[in-house]
Amino acid sequence: MEGLVNSRIIPIRTSCRRHYSVFLPTFSLQLRNKNLNKGQVWMMRRPKSLDSVAASIQPLEASTTGNTDNRQPSKEVLELWRSADAVCFDVDSTVCVDEGIDELAEFCGAGKAVAEWTARAMGGSVPFEEALSARLSLFKPSLTQVQDFLDKRPPRISPGIEELVKKLMARNTDVYLISGGFRQMINPVASILGIPQENIFANQLLFGSSGEFLGFDANEPTSRSGGKATAVQQIRKVKGYKALVMIGDGATDLEARKPGGANLFICYAGVQHRESVAAKANWLVFSFTDLITALE
């Protein structure tokens, strides 16, 4: 993204139905925000590269290759779920029923072409960073378009997710949102669910002094393949969690089940059923009610 250094990000001010600030910059763990000086682009400091972190509990491999057999969790999976001290959720097609970038693209008039790229990226057939760049280049959303989108299309939350998050928090389980989507669209979701802004790992859209689209912050770990695994490893390294669970629908979520990362991957297929991902999950669910019931 040549030319970004001499550009300037304009803070976005908008109103939402729940009256939260959707453009409050959010920082990953151990990152510090910098004052936005005139003539400079707001950027995230890139997290230090992570070495393999030894997990207290080794990740569970999928016990079956069939995507229907793992509908019934094993005793070991249930024990891990109930003892988890941190749960990380994907956002698009998991916490929310929509793919945020697809919705924004449709709003800007490029919905079909972008949705095709999203399907390829979530299925794991192309590197995530390639798909992200390609999708954004198809419609290049301006600051004004993003603001209008957020004003007119508030997030649609998946059934049961609010109850599940409340139940986890009542058990003193920390909850995180880890997404390849954009903070501008995820901050309202976190506010609805009562998740702290510092518990968001996501991408950041960049705009110039006239509100023109410049690109996205490539320093965010979630902007590239393997980024969610990196984010989960960073969380565990800082917090020292003994048992961490990743819940999502895509290949990038499955990647988080690596040494030093998630001990358990739960595939939520209530919105999108990606068979190649579901088959490798430790537990396949189509409703968050299953996860709520298992905690009781």
Sequence and secondary structure as in RCSB ss.txt:
>XXXX:A:sequence
MEGLVNSRIIPIRTSCRRHYSVFLPTFSLQLRNKNLNKGQVWMMRRPKSLDSVAASIQPLEASTTGNTDNRQPSK
EVLELWRSADAVCFDVDSTVCVDEGIDELAEFCGAGKAVAEWTARAMGGSVPFEEALSARLSLFKPSLTQVQDFL
DKRPPRISPGIEELVKKLMARNTDVYLISGGFRQMINPVASILGIPQENIFANQLLFGSSGEFLGFDANEPTSRS
GGKATAVQQIRKVKGYKALVMIGDGATDLEARKPGGANLFICYAGVQHRESVAAKANWLVFSFTDLITALE
>XXXX:A:secstr
 TT TT          TT   TT     TT       TT                SS     S SSTTGGGS  H
HHHHHHHH SEEEE TBTTTBSS HHHHHHHHTT HHHHHHHHHHHHTTSS HHHHHHHHHHHH   HHHHHHHH
HH    B TTHHHHHHHHHHTT EEEEEEEEEHHHHHHHHHHHT  GGGEEEE EEE TTS EEEE TTSGGGST
THHHHHHHHHHHHH  S EEEEESSHHHHTT STTS SEEEEE SS   HHHHTT SEEES HHHHHHHH 
